[in-house]
Amino acid sequence: MIQVTRQSVITRQMNTMELPISQEHLDIYDTVGDILVQDAFPNLDKEQREFLISGITPQEWNETFGEDEEEDDGCIGEWTHPNQYIDDNDSYHEENE
């Protein structure tokens, strides 16, 4: 665990969050620059990843955008292939062409 400090893109305030990562891993992520945060730190939750990207804390996020609820992208199901999808009940479907 290390203390990471980032400047919020919303408030410009310096924020610190304790994250379960190593300093070496963070230094590599900050240096390389072209790796997705979810690939670099798959163990972090979305709030921790957002903090690394933007410096926004969960509190700032909620104050600015409202409470984070279950996301609904408006899609009926998840497409796995042009003729196949998994619906919101995790049921597999195959459409006829």
QUIFENGI-V998823 format. One record per residue. N is the residue number from 1. RES is the residue in one letter. NEAR is the number of other ideal C-beta (glycine too) atoms within 10 Angstrom. Layout:
n->N res->RES near->NEAR
n->N res->RES near->NEAR
This chain:
n->1 res->M near->8
n->2 res->I near->13
n->3 res->Q near->9
n->4 res->V near->18
n->5 res->T near->9
n->6 res->R near->17
n->7 res->Q near->13
n->8 res->S near->17
n->9 res->V near->11
n->10 res->I near->15
n->11 res->T near->14
n->12 res->R near->8
n->13 res->Q near->12
n->14 res->M near->10
n->15 res->N near->17
n->16 res->T near->12
n->17 res->M near->16
n->18 res->E near->10
n->19 res->L near->19
n->20 res->P near->10
n->21 res->I near->18
n->22 res->S near->11
n->23 res->Q near->10
n->24 res->E near->9
n->25 res->H near->13
n->26 res->L near->16
n->27 res->D near->10
n->28 res->I near->12
n->29 res->Y near->16
n->30 res->D near->11
n->31 res->T near->7
n->32 res->V near->9
n->33 res->G near->6
n->34 res->D near->4
n->35 res->I near->11
n->36 res->L near->9
n->37 res->V near->16
n->38 res->Q near->10
n->39 res->D near->8
n->40 res->A near->17
n->41 res->F near->19
n->42 res->P near->8
n->43 res->N near->8
n->44 res->L near->17
n->45 res->D near->10
n->46 res->K near->13
n->47 res->E near->15
n->48 res->Q near->19
n->49 res->R near->17
n->50 res->E near->17
n->51 res->F near->24
n->52 res->L near->19
n->53 res->I near->12
n->54 res->S near->16
n->55 res->G near->22
n->56 res->I near->22
n->57 res->T near->20
n->58 res->P near->15
n->59 res->Q near->10
n->60 res->E near->19
n->61 res->W near->19
n->62 res->N near->12
n->63 res->E near->13
n->64 res->T near->11
n->65 res->F near->10
n->66 res->G near->8
n->67 res->E near->7
n->68 res->D near->11
n->69 res->E near->6
n->70 res->E near->4
n->71 res->E near->7
n->72 res->D near->7
n->73 res->D near->5
n->74 res->G near->5
n->75 res->C near->10
n->76 res->I near->8
n->77 res->G near->15
n->78 res->E near->12
n->79 res->W near->11
n->80 res->T near->12
n->81 res->H near->8
n->82 res->P near->8
n->83 res->N near->11
n->84 res->Q near->13
n->85 res->Y near->17
n->86 res->I near->13
n->87 res->D near->12
n->88 res->D near->10
n->89 res->N near->6
n->90 res->D near->8
n->91 res->S near->9
n->92 res->Y near->10
n->93 res->H near->11
n->94 res->E near->10
n->95 res->E near->9
n->96 res->N near->4
n->97 res->E near->5
